[in-house]
Each structure stands twice: as C-alpha cells, then as structure tokens.
C-alpha cells in the first residue's frame, strides 16, 4: 500500500463499538446508535479534519445484520481514507467480512507512514469472551517476524489484560498468555489497542503501551463490580504517529451529543 509523506505524522482514527442496527430507530440502553456515531464523526471532522487511516475495532453491529455493516460503510464515507474493520463479540464475522472485503476494509496487515498495523480477529461465534485460534496466533507471529524494522500497532477487539472493571474479567481475551508470549518476543511492537470495554484505558506493560477507547455509543463505568453504565459522552481515539515509533494519542468525546441513558439496565 502507498506510504504517506514521511515528513508528516500519520493521522489515525480509532472508532469502536458503534453497535449499529438495521432498524433506524435502533437504540442501545436508550441511545440511538446511528445518532451517536454521527455525533462522533462530526466531532472528528471538527477537531481534526481528515485522518489517513481508520481502525474500526469491533462490535460494529449490535444485530450482526448486513444492513448495519453497509450503513457503517456509508457513514465512513465522510472520510477520504482507507478503513480496516475487525469483528467483535456482537458481530458475525461471516456477514461482516464479505462486506468489508467489498469495501476494501478487510486488510489484516497495513503499512502506512513507516508503521505497520496488525489486526486480529478475537471473536468467538455465539460467545462474549474472546479467543485467538492458532491461525490468528500464527498470523501474528509470522507478520511480526517478516517485518522486524517497522514499529507495530496491534489491534483487536477484546482486552488482553485484566482491568479493574470486575464484571468484565470473564469476557476478555481468554488465551491472553498465548498472545503475550508472541508479542514479548518482538521489540517493534509499540502499542496494543482494543475496544470492547467501552471506556478509556492507558497503561504500560513491558514498555508496550496498552490503550482502549470509549464506544461511539454507551459507556461502561470504570471500576464497577457488576454491569453499570455512566453518562459520559460517546468518543473516539486519535493518533499522530511518526516513522521512528514515537506517537501521541488522546481520547475525545462528543460532549454536545444529547441523550437519555437507561441507567437501570443490567446488560446490553
């Protein structure tokens, strides 16, 4: 794929967990997910303008419908760049990926701006937790082995480390030891990025920056013992990445988006 101008930082947008539905009135815990995604896209364009690459890190659809995935592609036409999509636990990869392929959004290894982006499918049909089969682990190991000289960002849907939101402990990446056993061998890995937890996360593990990002719809309460949501606005993550492996990143929320959240729900 064509490289970006090496003199300019690569501008990367992460959008995650939009939970779109075929029904135009489809809402998640009271929030119309089409409207919230529109608000996030408008916020990106207002604050940053056009990115160079979009990472869509799963739960694109709530109902796993073809209509929802096609709608997502239409929404992203607001941007003039390539996007790449991976499946989350609410997605059906067998429905998602043919549409992503049709829209040129199914690449698993993207090289841009001196960086490489490795995208992994952690979805397990019919399950909420994540798992990396041998085929995904082999792909990760081979890709990193074949590309030792470019800084790497690895993107997946499920969290590969424990977080302090106790109820989510059972629904993260279940074979995270297998994942880290590979990652720890490759010093070009600079950051691991995910969605799923509907909250911001920013920590380090053995020099690798670990990042998660708010959903474009509802937000889970950080630190909660059981399922809980909080009235934080939908958001996204923005990166500016230099070819030497340095990068800056921050989360921004669409604070002007007005919504009424169902605070009494016990699940989603």
KABEL-V65219 format. One record per pair of residues at least 12 apart in sequence whose ideal C-beta (glycine too) atoms are under 7 Angstrom apart, sorted by the first residue. I is the first residue (numbers start at 1). J is the second residue. D is the distance in whole Angstrom. If there is no record, write none. Layout:
{{I,J,D} {I,J,D}}
This chain:
{{1,110,6} {1,111,6} {1,112,7} {3,112,7} {3,113,7} {4,52,6} {4,112,6} {4,113,4} {6,114,6} {6,243,6} {9,240,4} {9,241,6} {9,242,5} {10,52,5} {10,53,7} {10,112,6} {10,113,3} {10,115,6} {10,241,4} {11,48,7} {11,51,5} {11,52,5} {11,240,6} {12,51,6} {12,52,7} {12,53,5} {12,55,6} {12,239,4} {12,241,6} {13,44,6} {13,51,4} {13,54,5} {13,236,6} {13,238,6} {14,55,5} {14,57,6} {14,193,6} {14,213,5} {14,236,6} {14,237,4} {15,40,7} {15,54,6} {15,56,5} {15,216,6} {15,236,6} {16,56,7} {16,57,4} {16,58,6} {16,195,3} {16,213,5} {16,215,6} {17,58,7} {17,59,4} {17,88,7} {17,195,5} {17,196,7} {17,198,6} {17,215,4} {17,216,7} {17,217,7} {18,33,6} {18,37,5} {18,60,6} {18,72,7} {18,216,5} {18,217,6} {19,33,5} {19,59,6} {19,62,4} {19,90,7} {19,217,5} {20,33,5} {20,34,6} {20,37,7} {20,60,6} {20,61,5} {20,62,7} {20,68,4} {20,71,6} {20,72,6} {21,33,6} {21,61,7} {21,62,5} {21,63,5} {21,65,7} {21,68,6} {22,63,6} {22,65,4} {22,67,4} {22,68,6} {26,62,7} {28,62,6} {28,217,5} {28,218,6} {28,268,6} {29,218,5} {29,229,6} {29,261,6} {29,262,4} {29,265,5} {29,268,6} {30,259,7} {30,260,5} {30,261,5} {30,262,4} {31,217,5} {31,218,5} {31,259,5} {31,261,6} {33,62,7} {33,217,5} {36,216,6} {36,217,5} {36,234,4} {36,257,6} {36,259,7} {37,75,6} {37,216,5} {39,234,6} {39,254,4} {39,257,4} {40,216,5} {40,234,5} {40,235,7} {40,236,5} {40,254,5} {41,75,6} {41,78,5} {43,252,6} {43,254,4} {44,236,6} {45,78,7} {47,252,6} {48,238,6} {50,79,6} {50,80,5} {50,81,7} {51,79,6} {51,81,6} {52,81,5} {52,112,6} {52,113,7} {53,81,6} {53,82,6} {53,110,7} {53,112,6} {54,76,6} {54,79,6} {54,81,6} {54,83,4} {55,84,6} {55,117,7} {55,155,5} {55,193,7} {56,83,6} {56,84,7} {56,85,4} {57,86,6} {57,155,5} {57,157,6} {57,193,7} {57,194,6} {57,195,4} {58,86,5} {58,87,6} {58,88,3} {58,91,6} {58,157,3} {58,195,5} {58,196,7} {59,88,3} {59,89,7} {59,90,5} {59,91,6} {59,157,7} {59,195,7} {60,72,5} {60,85,6} {60,91,6} {60,96,7} {61,90,6} {61,91,6} {62,90,5} {64,90,7} {64,91,6} {64,92,4} {64,95,6} {66,95,6} {66,99,7} {69,95,7} {69,96,6} {69,99,4} {70,99,6} {73,99,7} {73,103,5} {82,104,7} {83,105,5} {84,105,6} {84,107,5} {84,110,6} {84,119,6} {85,100,5} {85,105,5} {85,106,7} {86,119,5} {86,120,7} {86,121,6} {86,155,7} {86,156,7} {86,157,6} {87,121,6} {87,123,4} {87,157,7} {88,123,6} {88,157,4} {88,195,7} {88,196,6} {89,123,6} {89,127,7} {89,128,5} {91,123,6} {93,121,6} {93,123,6} {108,139,7} {109,143,5} {111,150,7} {113,241,6} {113,243,6} {114,150,6} {114,243,3} {115,150,6} {115,151,5} {115,153,6} {115,241,5} {116,147,5} {116,150,4} {116,152,5} {117,153,5} {117,155,6} {118,140,6} {118,143,5} {118,152,6} {118,154,5} {119,155,5} {120,132,6} {120,136,5} {120,140,6} {120,154,7} {120,156,4} {121,136,6} {122,156,5} {122,157,5} {122,158,4} {122,173,6} {123,157,6} {128,171,5} {129,158,7} {129,170,7} {129,171,5} {129,172,7} {129,174,5} {130,157,6} {130,158,3} {130,172,6} {130,173,4} {130,174,7} {131,174,5} {131,175,6} {132,173,7} {132,175,6} {132,178,6} {132,179,6} {137,178,6} {137,182,6} {140,182,6} {141,182,5} {144,186,4} {144,188,7} {144,189,7} {148,188,6} {150,188,6} {151,188,6} {151,190,5} {151,245,4} {152,188,5} {152,189,5} {152,190,6} {153,190,7} {153,191,5} {153,193,6} {154,183,7} {154,189,6} {154,192,5} {155,193,5} {156,194,5} {157,194,6} {157,195,6} {157,196,5} {158,172,5} {158,173,4} {158,194,6} {158,196,5} {159,172,4} {159,173,6} {159,194,5} {159,196,6} {159,197,6} {159,212,6} {160,172,7} {160,173,5} {160,176,4} {160,179,5} {160,192,6} {160,194,7} {161,176,7} {161,205,7} {161,210,6} {163,197,6} {163,201,6} {164,222,7} {164,223,5} {165,197,7} {165,220,6} {165,222,6} {165,223,6} {165,224,6} {166,225,5} {167,224,7} {167,225,6} {167,226,5} {167,227,5} {168,197,6} {183,208,7} {184,206,6} {189,208,6} {190,208,7} {190,209,7} {190,245,5} {191,208,6} {191,209,4} {191,211,6} {192,208,6} {192,210,5} {193,211,5} {194,212,5} {195,212,7} {195,213,6} {197,212,5} {197,220,6} {198,214,6} {198,215,4} {198,218,6} {198,219,5} {198,220,4} {199,212,7} {199,214,6} {199,219,6} {199,220,5} {199,222,5} {200,212,7} {200,213,7} {200,214,6} {200,251,5} {211,237,7} {211,249,7} {213,235,7} {213,236,7} {213,237,4} {213,251,6} {214,232,7} {214,234,7} {214,235,4} {214,251,6} {214,253,7} {215,234,6} {216,234,5} {216,236,7} {217,234,6} {218,261,7} {219,232,4} {227,266,6} {227,267,6} {229,261,6} {229,263,7} {229,265,7} {231,261,5} {232,253,7} {233,253,4} {233,254,5} {233,255,5} {233,257,5} {234,253,7} {234,254,5} {234,257,6} {235,251,5} {235,252,6} {235,253,4} {235,254,7} {236,252,6} {237,249,6} {237,251,5} {238,250,6} {238,252,6}}
